[in-house]
Amino acid sequence: MSFSDRLLSANPHDAALLQTAAVVLSGWTPPGPVTLFSTSCAEKSWQPWSEAVFVPHIVPVLSEVLSAASLGQWKSMADLSRRLDGLLPADLAASSAFAGRSFAQAFSRDSRDRPWKRCLDAIDAGEWPPHLAVLMAVRAANFHIPHRAITALYVLLEAKGLQASGVRLDEVAMLSDCLAACPAPAFGLRAA
């Protein structure tokens, strides 16, 4: 059964969100691991990453950048990218920036998308680190992609990056576990 079929049977809502969010990627995949490194094929080997990196650092930055980008708050986006750079261990920050540069190079600088061009210009000028999570959120804001969809897409890119290094894992289980671990405010939801 394909990944799409497994995701659709596990959670039709997330499958639909991911199809919508896929426009942000236009077929791009990470060249290797981003911030999730593991040599284990063990079940739920992603949980330590989810608890130590994804939920406390990446999810809040994704959410805040998505909000700042939709409002055109460039200084806030730069500050958030630098904040993520400081929160991640040096090796993870470097691999995240490497993946972000690859992501940025995959899309035309000549597009009519002024916010994207401005973002790339700021990165080229060294004004902010090119973290994948930040760049995905900037592109997602341009397409009005919801928080949950871009967060799910980020998890899948982490899985794809790890798989590029030869590690096998169950992306559907990883996606489900990682999204379940996210606090509701990460998705722009308020508690009742």
C-alpha positions in Angstrom: 0.0 0.0 0.0 1.4 3.4 -0.9 2.1 6.1 1.6 -0.8 8.2 0.4 -3.2 5.2 0.7 -1.9 4.4 4.2 -2.2 8.0 5.3 -5.7 8.3 3.8 -6.9 5.2 5.7 -5.2 6.3 9.0 -6.4 10.0 8.9 -8.4 11.3 5.9 -8.2 14.9 7.3 -4.4 15.0 7.4 -4.2 13.4 4.0 -6.3 16.2 2.5 -4.2 18.8 4.3 -1.0 17.3 3.0 -2.3 17.3 -0.5 -3.0 21.0 -0.2 0.4 21.7 1.5 2.3 19.8 -1.2 2.1 22.9 -3.4 4.7 24.5 -1.1 7.2 21.9 -2.1 6.6 21.5 -5.9 8.3 18.1 -5.7 11.3 19.1 -3.6 12.7 16.6 -1.1 15.6 17.1 1.3 19.0 15.9 0.2 19.5 14.1 3.5 18.6 14.4 7.2 17.5 17.8 8.4 17.3 17.7 12.2 16.2 14.1 12.7 19.2 11.8 12.7 19.0 8.1 13.7 20.7 4.9 12.8 17.9 3.0 14.3 15.0 1.4 12.4 13.3 0.7 15.7 9.7 1.4 16.1 9.1 5.0 17.2 12.8 5.9 16.9 11.7 9.5 16.2 10.2 10.1 19.7 13.4 11.4 21.3 13.7 13.9 18.4 10.0 14.9 18.7 10.4 15.5 22.4 13.8 17.3 22.3 13.8 19.2 19.0 10.5 19.1 17.1 7.9 20.0 19.7 9.8 22.5 21.9 11.8 24.3 19.1 10.6 23.7 15.5 6.8 23.7 16.1 6.7 27.1 17.8 9.0 28.7 15.2 7.0 27.2 12.3 3.8 28.6 13.9 5.3 32.0 14.6 7.0 32.4 11.2 3.8 31.4 9.5 1.9 34.2 11.4 4.7 36.7 10.8 5.0 35.9 7.1 1.3 36.3 6.6 1.5 39.7 8.1 4.7 40.7 6.3 6.7 41.1 9.5 10.2 40.6 8.1 12.1 41.6 11.2 10.1 39.0 13.2 10.9 36.3 10.7 14.6 37.1 10.8 14.5 37.1 14.6 12.7 33.7 14.6 15.2 32.2 12.2 18.1 33.4 14.4 16.2 32.1 17.5 15.9 28.7 15.9 19.6 28.8 15.0 20.4 29.4 18.7 18.0 26.7 20.0 19.3 23.9 17.9 22.6 22.2 18.6 25.3 23.3 16.2 25.2 20.2 14.0 21.4 20.3 13.7 21.4 24.0 12.9 24.0 23.4 10.2 22.0 20.5 8.6 18.8 22.5 8.9 20.4 25.5 7.1 21.9 23.2 4.4 18.4 21.7 3.7 17.0 25.3 3.8 19.5 26.4 1.2 18.6 23.4 -1.0 14.9 24.3 -0.6 15.5 28.0 -1.5 17.6 27.1 -4.6 14.7 24.9 -5.8 12.5 27.9 -6.4 12.9 30.7 -8.9 14.1 34.0 -7.6 12.5 35.6 -10.7 9.0 34.8 -9.7 6.4 37.4 -9.0 6.3 36.3 -5.4 7.9 39.4 -3.8 7.8 38.1 -0.2 9.8 34.9 -1.4 12.3 37.0 -3.3 12.7 39.3 -0.3 13.3 36.3 1.9 16.0 34.9 -0.4 17.7 38.3 -0.6 17.8 38.6 3.2 19.3 35.1 3.4 21.9 35.9 0.7 22.8 39.1 2.6 23.5 37.0 5.7 20.6 38.7 7.6 19.1 35.4 8.7 20.0 31.7 8.6 18.1 29.7 5.9 16.5 27.1 8.2 14.1 24.7 6.3 11.3 25.3 8.8 11.4 29.0 8.4 11.5 28.9 4.6 8.7 26.4 4.5 6.6 28.7 6.7 7.3 31.7 4.5 6.2 29.8 1.3 3.2 28.4 3.1 2.0 31.8 4.1 2.1 32.9 0.5 -0.2 30.0 -0.3 -2.4 30.5 2.8 -1.6 26.9 4.0 -2.9 26.2 7.5 -0.5 25.6 10.5 -1.4 21.9 10.9 -0.8 21.2 7.2 2.6 22.8 7.1 3.6 21.2 10.4 2.6 17.8 9.0 4.5 18.5 5.8 7.6 19.4 7.8 7.4 16.1 9.7 7.2 14.2 6.4 10.2 16.1 5.1 12.2 15.1 8.1 11.2 11.5 7.5 12.1 11.7 3.8 15.5 13.3 4.8 16.2 10.4 7.1 15.1 7.9 4.6 17.6 9.4 2.1 20.3 8.3 4.4 19.0 4.7 4.3 17.0 4.6 7.5 13.5 3.0 7.1 10.6 4.2 9.2 6.8 4.3 9.2 6.0 7.8 8.1 2.3 7.5 8.9 3.0 6.5 12.5 5.7 9.2 12.8 3.3 11.8 11.5 0.5 10.7 13.7 2.7 10.6 16.8 4.4 14.0 16.1 1.1 15.8 15.4 -0.5 14.3 18.5 2.5 15.7 20.6 1.9 19.2 19.3 0.1 21.6 21.6 -3.2 22.9 20.2 -2.0 26.6 20.0 0.6 25.4 17.5 -2.2 25.0 15.0 -3.9 28.3 15.7 -6.5 26.6 17.9 -7.7 27.8 21.3 -8.7 25.6 24.1 -12.4 25.5 24.9 
